[in-house]
Amino acid sequence: MNRRERLMATLQGEAVDRPAVSFYELNGLDEDPNDPDPFNIYSDPSWRPLLNLAREKTDRIVMRGVAFKDVLPDPLDELAEVVTLEQNGCRITERTVRAGGRKLTSRTRRAPDVNTVWTEEHLLKNLDDLKAFLEIPARDFVGKLDISSVLDAEAALSDSGVVMIDTPDPLCLAASLFDMGEYTVIAMTESRLFHQLLDRFAVVLHRKTKLVSRGLPGRLWRIYGPEYASPPYLSPQLFREYVVKYDQPMIDSIHRHGGYARMHSHGKLRAILDDIVSMGADGLDPIEPPPQGDVELHYVRQRYGKELVLFGNIEVSDIETLPTDQFAEKVKRALGEGTQGNGRGFVLMPSACPCGRKLSARALHNYEVMVEMAEKL
């Protein structure tokens, strides 16, 4: 069974020769050690053995967004002034939007040795900013689908893996406009306005999902954003209002053309698992163990494993910090709980990947253990 066959059989609930193992964002295709960009952490020699391991041994799941040609610019983009500069070695992006008589600004920072973009200032700071933002006229989405990025990646992967179409949901786009504290207060106290914001993003995302799922049928998808409404941030009732209502149409479009919808949600899951299953999701990641999450993998497998392919349940912090013998026990437990009894399928996978320029020897050895133990099972 080749790696692509193993992943597709897992998604379809069929028997496999062994559990698949994925390094999540790391796939050995998208990371280029030869890219001279000073912000490319993978140019450090410490990463090369891990990238080779991902390329040669893992069941590769390569994430891709899908582009559109001849798209009319969103009025928000037309109004925005964007400035990118370097300060103290960091890449700074500042964005200014004038709306409703207000000046809305945001700022992000990227350091050369950390593969993360930090938001230092969010575009919307308060309720008045939200009201001004909603005055910006919305535009229906039109454009020609360009599937070349997915087809090119599939050709490069051949039988070593699959492409996963990656998309935010409306909640992700809405919540990320605020800092977390302001977002939760507005989402809890101003549901009418917050629904208006979600509706604005849903018009575009629902249309895009319909077009992409029709143009690229039968693919795996990842929908990210539901964690913004998971406990302790919002109640299960608001999860249903802000996630189920808006993500269900996306999942239905994916299913209509034979695709598979994987929901991405860090943190606590117990109170929202029934809602995730009710939408018809096909998979769930990263199913973090306590204390980061609030359910053990065996609990999810026992109760929801027939409906969901489970992706997880290894913490990236354990990869980076645990001695290899202790880490091996974590992997053994995840493999055991993820495959016990009857279930649709399991993919051994970390919750994220290291983001620093220097990859430690300990992290490399622990990644090697994941592959070795999955292959032996």
C-alpha positions in Angstrom: 0.0 0.0 0.0 1.6 3.3 -1.0 1.2 6.5 1.0 -1.5 8.0 -1.1 -3.5 4.8 -1.0 -3.1 4.6 2.8 -4.4 8.1 3.3 -7.4 7.7 1.0 -8.3 4.3 2.6 -8.2 6.0 6.0 -10.5 8.7 4.8 -12.9 6.1 3.4 -12.9 4.0 6.5 -11.2 1.1 4.8 -8.5 -1.3 6.1 -4.9 -0.1 6.0 -1.6 -1.9 6.4 -0.6 0.5 9.2 -1.7 3.8 10.7 -0.7 6.8 8.6 1.8 9.3 10.1 1.9 13.0 9.2 4.1 15.8 10.4 1.3 18.3 9.8 2.7 21.5 8.2 6.1 19.8 7.5 5.9 17.8 4.3 9.3 18.1 2.5 7.6 19.8 -0.5 6.9 23.3 0.7 10.0 23.9 2.8 13.0 25.0 0.6 16.4 24.8 2.3 17.9 26.6 -0.6 15.7 29.7 -0.5 18.0 32.6 0.4 15.1 34.7 2.0 16.5 35.7 5.5 13.1 34.8 6.9 13.3 31.2 5.7 14.1 29.2 8.9 14.4 26.0 6.9 17.7 27.2 5.3 19.4 26.2 8.6 21.2 22.8 8.1 19.6 21.5 11.3 16.3 21.1 9.4 17.6 19.0 6.5 17.3 15.6 8.1 13.8 16.2 9.2 12.7 17.5 5.8 14.2 14.5 4.2 12.4 12.2 6.7 9.1 14.0 5.9 9.6 13.7 2.2 10.7 10.0 2.2 8.8 8.4 5.0 5.6 10.3 6.1 2.2 10.0 4.6 2.3 13.5 3.2 -0.7 15.9 3.5 0.1 19.1 1.7 -2.1 22.1 2.4 -3.1 24.4 -0.5 -5.4 27.3 -0.9 -7.1 27.7 -4.2 -6.7 30.9 -6.2 -9.2 32.7 -8.5 -8.5 34.8 -11.6 -10.3 38.0 -12.6 -11.6 38.6 -9.1 -13.0 42.0 -8.4 -11.2 43.5 -5.4 -13.0 43.5 -2.1 -14.0 47.1 -1.1 -12.0 46.5 2.1 -8.9 45.9 0.0 -9.6 48.8 -2.2 -9.8 51.1 0.9 -6.7 49.7 2.6 -3.3 51.3 2.7 -0.6 48.7 3.3 3.0 49.4 4.2 5.6 46.8 4.7 9.0 47.7 6.2 11.8 46.3 8.2 12.6 47.4 11.8 15.3 45.9 14.0 15.6 43.0 11.6 11.8 42.2 11.7 9.3 42.5 8.9 6.5 44.8 9.8 3.2 45.2 8.0 0.9 48.1 8.8 -2.6 48.3 7.4 -4.9 51.4 7.4 -8.5 51.4 6.5 -10.8 54.5 6.6 -14.4 53.5 7.2 -17.4 55.2 8.8 -15.5 58.3 9.6 -12.9 56.2 11.5 -9.3 55.3 10.9 -8.8 51.5 11.5 -5.2 50.3 11.8 -3.5 46.9 12.3 0.2 45.9 12.6 1.9 42.5 12.3 5.5 41.5 12.9 7.6 38.6 11.6 11.1 37.9 13.1 13.7 36.2 10.9 14.4 33.3 13.3 10.7 32.4 14.1 8.3 31.1 11.5 5.3 33.0 13.0 3.5 36.2 12.2 2.6 38.1 15.4 -0.4 40.5 15.4 0.7 43.4 17.5 -2.4 45.5 16.8 -5.8 44.2 15.6 -7.8 46.1 13.0 -10.9 46.4 15.2 -10.5 47.6 18.8 -14.1 48.1 20.0 -17.7 48.0 19.1 -17.6 51.4 17.3 -14.8 50.0 15.0 -17.0 47.0 14.2 -19.9 49.3 13.3 -17.6 51.4 11.0 -16.3 48.2 9.4 -19.8 47.0 8.6 -20.4 50.3 6.7 -17.9 49.2 4.1 -20.1 47.9 1.2 -19.8 44.2 0.6 -19.5 42.8 -2.9 -20.6 39.4 -4.2 -17.8 37.1 -5.1 -17.1 36.4 -8.8 -14.0 35.0 -10.4 -12.6 32.1 -12.4 -11.3 29.1 -10.5 -7.6 28.4 -10.9 -6.8 24.9 -9.7 -3.2 24.8 -10.9 -1.7 25.0 -7.4 -3.5 21.8 -6.3 -2.8 19.9 -9.5 0.9 20.9 -9.5 1.2 19.8 -5.9 -0.5 16.5 -6.6 1.8 15.9 -9.5 4.8 16.6 -7.3 3.5 14.2 -4.6 2.6 11.4 -7.0 1.8 8.4 -4.8 3.5 9.8 -1.6 0.5 11.7 -0.3 -2.5 13.9 -0.9 -3.3 17.6 -1.2 -5.6 19.0 1.5 -7.5 22.1 0.5 -7.2 24.7 3.3 -9.8 27.3 4.2 -10.9 29.4 7.1 -14.5 29.5 8.1 -16.4 32.8 8.6 -15.7 32.8 12.4 -12.0 32.7 11.8 -12.1 35.7 9.6 -14.4 37.6 11.9 -12.7 36.8 15.3 -9.2 37.5 14.0 -10.1 41.1 13.4 -10.1 41.6 17.2 -7.8 40.7 20.1 -9.2 37.7 21.9 -10.7 39.6 24.9 -12.6 42.1 22.8 -13.8 39.4 20.4 -15.3 37.3 23.2 -17.1 40.2 24.8 -18.6 41.3 21.4 -19.5 37.8 20.4 -21.3 37.2 23.7 -23.1 40.6 24.0 -23.6 41.9 20.5 -24.9 38.8 18.6 -26.8 40.8 16.0 -23.8 42.8 14.9 -21.5 39.8 15.1 -23.9 37.8 12.9 -23.8 40.7 10.4 -20.0 40.3 10.3 -20.2 36.6 9.9 -22.7 36.9 7.1 -20.3 39.2 5.2 -17.6 36.6 5.2 -20.0 33.7 4.7 -21.2 35.1 1.3 -17.7 34.8 -0.1 -16.6 31.6 1.6 -19.7 29.7 0.8 -19.5 30.7 -2.8 -15.8 29.8 -3.0 -16.4 26.4 -1.4 -19.1 25.5 -3.9 -16.8 26.4 -6.8 -13.7 24.7 -5.5 -15.4 21.5 -4.4 -17.0 21.2 -7.8 -13.7 21.9 -9.6 -11.7 19.7 -7.4 -14.0 16.8 -6.3 -13.0 14.1 -4.0 -10.3 16.0 -2.1 -9.6 16.3 1.6 -10.3 19.7 3.1 -9.3 21.4 6.3 -11.7 24.0 7.8 -10.1 26.1 10.5 -11.7 28.6 12.9 -14.1 26.6 15.1 -11.8 26.8 18.1 -12.6 30.5 18.4 -16.0 29.4 19.8 -14.9 26.4 21.8 -14.9 26.5 25.6 -13.8 28.4 27.6 -14.1 31.2 25.1 -17.8 30.8 24.2 -20.7 28.5 25.2 -21.8 25.5 23.3 -24.9 27.5 22.3 -22.8 30.1 20.7 -20.7 27.4 19.0 -23.9 26.3 17.3 -24.7 29.9 16.3 -21.3 30.9 15.1 -19.8 27.6 13.8 -22.5 25.1 13.0 -24.7 27.6 11.2 -21.9 28.8 9.0 -19.7 25.7 8.5 -22.5 23.3 7.7 -23.1 24.8 4.2 -19.3 24.5 3.6 -19.3 20.8 4.6 -22.4 20.1 2.5 -20.7 21.6 -0.6 -17.6 19.5 0.0 -19.7 16.3 0.4 -21.8 17.1 -2.6 -18.7 16.5 -4.8 -17.3 13.5 -2.9 -14.8 15.5 -0.7 -13.9 15.0 2.9 -14.1 17.8 5.5 -11.6 17.8 8.4 -12.4 20.2 11.2 -9.5 21.9 13.0 -10.0 22.9 16.6 -7.3 23.2 19.3 -8.0 23.0 23.0 -11.2 21.8 24.7 -13.6 19.5 22.7 -15.8 17.6 25.0 -18.7 20.1 24.9 -18.7 20.6 21.2 -18.0 17.1 19.8 -21.7 16.3 19.3 -22.0 19.5 17.2 -18.9 18.7 15.1 -20.4 15.3 14.3 -23.8 16.8 13.7 -22.4 18.8 10.8 -21.2 15.7 9.1 -17.5 16.3 9.5 -15.3 13.5 8.3 -12.2 14.2 10.4 -11.0 16.2 13.4 -7.6 17.5 14.4 -5.4 17.8 16.5 -7.4 16.2 19.5 -4.9 17.6 22.1 -4.6 15.5 25.2 -5.0 17.1 28.7 -4.0 19.6 30.0 -4.1 21.3 26.6 -7.4 19.6 25.8 -10.1 18.1 28.0 -10.7 14.6 26.5 -8.4 11.6 26.0 -8.1 10.1 22.6 -9.7 6.9 23.6 -12.8 8.8 24.7 -13.2 10.4 21.2 -12.4 7.1 19.4 -14.9 5.2 21.5 -17.8 7.6 21.1 -17.1 9.3 17.7 -14.6 7.1 15.9 -17.1 5.6 13.6 -18.0 9.0 12.1 -14.6 10.8 12.4 -11.1 10.1 11.2 -9.0 11.2 14.1 -5.8 13.2 13.4 -3.5 13.7 16.4 -2.8 13.4 19.3 0.9 14.4 19.8 1.8 17.8 21.4 4.5 19.7 19.6 5.8 20.7 23.0 6.4 17.1 23.8 8.4 16.6 20.5 10.6 19.5 21.5 11.1 18.8 25.2 10.6 15.2 26.2 13.5 12.7 26.3 13.0 10.2 23.6 12.1 7.3 25.8 9.3 9.3 27.5 8.2 10.6 24.1 8.0 7.0 22.8 5.5 6.2 25.5 3.3 9.1 24.3 3.4 7.8 20.8 2.7 4.3 21.9 -0.4 5.5 23.8 -1.6 7.6 20.9 -1.3 4.7 18.5 -3.0 2.4 20.9 -5.9 4.7 21.7 -6.3 5.9 18.1 -6.7 2.4 16.6 -8.4 0.5 19.4 -11.8 -1.1 18.6 -13.9 -0.2 15.6 -13.3 3.2 14.0 -13.1 5.0 10.7 -9.4 5.7 10.8 -6.5 7.3 12.6 -3.5 9.4 11.5 -0.7 9.9 14.0 0.1 13.6 13.9 1.4 16.5 16.0 -0.6 19.5 17.0 1.8 21.9 15.2 5.5 22.0 14.3 8.6 23.7 15.7 8.9 27.3 14.5 12.5 28.2 15.4 15.4 28.4 13.1 17.5 25.8 14.9 15.9 22.3 15.2 17.2 20.4 18.2 18.6 16.9 17.9 16.0 15.8 20.5 13.2 17.0 18.3 14.6 15.2 15.3 15.0 12.0 17.2 11.4 12.2 18.5 10.1 12.7 14.9 12.0 9.7 13.9 10.3 7.7 16.7 6.9 8.7 15.3 7.8 7.1 12.0 9.5 4.1 13.4 6.6 3.2 15.7 3.9 3.7 13.1 5.8 1.5 10.7 6.1 -1.3 13.2 2.4 -1.3 14.1 
